[in-house]
Amino acid sequence: AFRSGDYGMGAIVDNGTGNFTINWDSDFGAADYAVAVMGDFDSTANGAVQFGYYSKTASSVRVLCGSNTTALNDCDDFSVMATGSRN
């Protein structure tokens, strides 16, 4: 289950396996804010968790999650932190 609405986070959209869009309650001033993502797999997944963002706008960021043994994979848990100037 997704937890949204915490600390400026709006809706979270599941775009498919390992692919999520995080929407912000308040837009950033531009798409040049910093994003950090971390998370984990349960004990049945192989490899290390790898994250990246696919696209970033002032109002959202699209996050990809996978492991070094699979292309994309849903994580059991992940956290997103963003910092930058707001409108």
C-alpha positions in Angstrom: 0.0 0.0 0.0 1.2 3.5 -0.8 1.3 6.2 1.8 0.9 9.6 0.2 0.1 13.0 1.6 3.0 12.9 4.0 5.4 15.9 4.0 4.2 17.5 0.8 3.7 14.3 -1.2 0.5 14.1 -3.2 -0.8 11.1 -5.1 1.4 8.2 -6.0 0.6 6.6 -9.4 1.6 3.0 -10.1 2.7 3.0 -13.8 3.5 -0.7 -13.9 6.2 -3.0 -12.4 8.9 -0.9 -10.7 7.6 2.3 -12.2 6.0 5.0 -10.0 5.1 8.7 -10.4 5.2 10.8 -7.2 3.1 14.0 -7.4 3.9 16.9 -5.1 1.2 18.8 -3.1 3.0 22.1 -3.9 5.1 22.5 -7.1 8.8 23.2 -6.9 9.9 26.4 -8.6 11.5 24.4 -11.5 12.5 20.9 -12.3 16.0 21.4 -10.9 15.3 20.2 -7.3 17.3 17.2 -5.9 15.7 13.8 -5.5 16.9 10.9 -3.3 15.3 7.5 -3.3 16.0 4.4 -1.2 14.3 1.1 -0.4 14.6 -2.6 -0.2 13.3 -6.0 -1.5 12.2 -8.9 0.7 14.5 -11.9 1.1 13.2 -13.6 -2.1 14.6 -10.9 -4.4 18.1 -11.2 -5.8 20.6 -8.4 -6.1 20.9 -4.9 -4.8 18.1 -2.3 -5.1 18.8 0.2 -7.9 16.8 3.4 -8.3 16.7 6.2 -10.8 14.3 8.8 -11.9 12.9 8.6 -15.5 11.5 12.1 -15.7 11.2 15.1 -13.4 8.9 18.2 -13.6 8.2 20.9 -11.1 5.0 19.0 -10.0 6.2 15.3 -10.1 9.0 12.8 -10.4 8.8 9.4 -12.0 10.9 6.8 -10.1 12.1 3.4 -11.5 13.0 0.6 -9.2 14.9 -2.6 -10.0 17.7 -4.9 -9.1 21.0 -5.7 -10.7 19.5 -9.1 -11.8 16.2 -7.8 -13.2 15.2 -4.9 -15.4 12.3 -3.5 -13.2 10.9 -4.9 -10.0 8.5 -3.7 -7.4 10.2 -2.9 -4.1 8.7 -3.9 -0.8 9.4 -0.5 0.6 10.8 2.7 -0.7 11.2 6.3 0.4 11.5 9.5 -1.7 13.0 12.8 -0.5 13.1 15.9 -2.5 14.6 19.3 -1.7 14.6 22.6 -3.7 12.9 26.0 -4.1 9.1 26.0 -4.0 6.9 28.5 -5.9 
